[in-house]
Amino acid sequence: MKQPRLLLVEDDPALAELLEFRFKAENYDVRVTPDGDEALLWASEEAPDLVILDWMIEGTSGIEVCRRLRRDKATAHVPIVMLTARGAEDDMIRGLETGADDYLTKPFSPRELIARVSAIMRRIRPALAGESITVGDLTMDATAHKVTRRGSILALGPTEFRLLKFFMEHPGRVFSRGQLLDAVWGTDSDIELRTVDVHIRRLRKGIELEGAPDPVRTVRSAGYALEAV
């Protein structure tokens, strides 16, 4: 099996060396840089399968690197795990709204980071080859990790892709934030309910087309549903 490519952007030499060693032991192909500009250059040359990104780094900041990776269609789908000493809830929400899929505050256990990365990699690799789902004007090819709407290819982040896949597997059904957390992030996740709202907004933005109705329905005091439109 091909080694997953991991881009580690961390300016603490000791931590970077430790994480590089641990992830190589887990059979990842690891590239390490302390510099945000170099990280963007490497990502543009060959999109990684996952990015571990420190908030405070040399050159372009981690939050800006995250923003640019999400804007680029070649890397918009790549999972991003942010590392930071910032523990405030507002900073966590800002990181998620910018495009991060997960968030770990320093100091942290390398085992926890490896576990989170492994969980993300399992979720973005579809188990069924050739699986295709259509709901209304949305079509998803899970194997190719591609979503189209009215002939247009949509750029979705990995969490939004998983969220849309779950909705498309259960069209019309209303799910609470708690149910979505369990289904998309896992029952052992300690992510807050507000995170669901952040990713719903990002999903809506990712699938919107001019002149097309919003297929994601908000049900007051109940949750969200995907409708065929």
Sequence and secondary structure as in RCSB ss.txt:
>XXXX:A:sequence
MKQPRLLLVEDDPALAELLEFRFKAENYDVRVTPDGDEALLWASEEAPDLVILDWMIEGTSGIEVCRRLRRDKAT
AHVPIVMLTARGAEDDMIRGLETGADDYLTKPFSPRELIARVSAIMRRIRPALAGESITVGDLTMDATAHKVTRR
GSILALGPTEFRLLKFFMEHPGRVFSRGQLLDAVWGTDSDIELRTVDVHIRRLRKGIELEGAPDPVRTVRSAGYA
LEAV
>XXXX:A:secstr
    EEEEE   HHHHHHHHHHHHHTT EEEEESBHHHHHHHHHHS  SEEEEESS BSS HHHHHHHHHHSTTT
TTS EEEEES   HHHHHHHHHHT SEEEESS  HHHHHHHHHHHHHHHS SSTT EEEETTEEEETTTTEEEET
TEEE   HHHHHHHHHHHHSTT  B HHHHIIIII TT    THHHHHHHHHHHHHH  TT    EEEETTTEEE
E   
